[in-house]
Amino acid sequence: MKKIKITQVRSGIGHPERQKRTLEALGLRRIRHSVEHEATPQILGMLEKVKHLVKFEEV
């Protein structure tokens, strides 16, 4: 399966609690923090909800 690298580029402050928890569930802790995940439908759905706070690329 493909891997994707996710980097937080904007803060979750001022955004709904649900989006903050999605960032947490992805493993992101602070701005410019990056994590790698498999490109599963669940992860892609989470990215769709917070796409304005993160950037992601295929590895």
Residue pairs with C-beta under 8 A, 6 or more apart in sequence:
1 38
1 39
1 40
2 38
2 39
2 58
2 59
3 36
3 37
3 38
3 39
3 58
3 59
4 36
4 37
4 38
4 39
4 43
4 47
4 56
4 57
4 58
4 59
5 34
5 35
5 36
5 56
5 57
5 58
5 59
6 26
6 28
6 34
6 35
6 36
6 37
6 47
6 54
6 55
6 56
7 32
7 33
7 34
7 54
7 55
7 56
8 23
8 28
8 29
8 30
8 31
8 32
8 33
8 34
8 53
8 54
9 31
9 32
9 53
9 54
9 55
10 31
10 52
10 53
10 54
11 31
11 53
12 19
12 20
12 23
12 53
15 53
18 49
19 49
19 50
19 53
22 46
22 49
22 50
23 50
23 53
23 54
25 46
26 35
26 37
26 43
26 46
26 47
26 50
26 54
27 35
27 37
28 35
28 54
36 59
37 43
39 58
47 54
47 56
